[in-house]
Amino acid sequence: QVQLVESGGGLVQAGGSLRLSCAASGRTFSRYAMGWFRQAPGKEREFVAAVIWRTGRTYYADSVKGRFTISRDNAKNTVYLQMNSLKTEDTAVYYCAANPRDFTDSTTRYNYEYWGQGTQVTVSS
């Protein structure tokens, strides 16, 4: 059974940084794509970033390019999201997700089968 556990959320001032972690267990993730999504109150869940586990190829939403970096640690089975230059509009619950078919579009939430419980990120002005 796949389990994804996020950590690292919190309250930060605009311009600050946070690093989110997603500890993955229950499977071998070498053929997975791992993604981060976020959902603000009253809005749909949106794509933030993804990484193809076996190649390291990354994808980013335009709104976070140049500010956020997704990475993975094979030894720890953990995916990270380094968030710099945070803006108030980055405030949301951030979810880690796993897509077992890394050849499919990893920027759409509909291709992800497994989700973490979410971690709150609040950016104050």
Salt bridges, closest charged atoms under 4 A:
GLU44 OE1 - ARG109 NH2 3.54
GLU46 OE2 - ARG38 NE 2.63
ASP62 OD1 - LYS65 NZ 3.21
ASP90 OD1 - ARG38 NH1 2.87
ASP90 OD2 - ARG67 NH1 2.75
ASP102 OD2 - ARG54 NE 2.52
GLU113 OE2 - ARG101 NH1 2.91
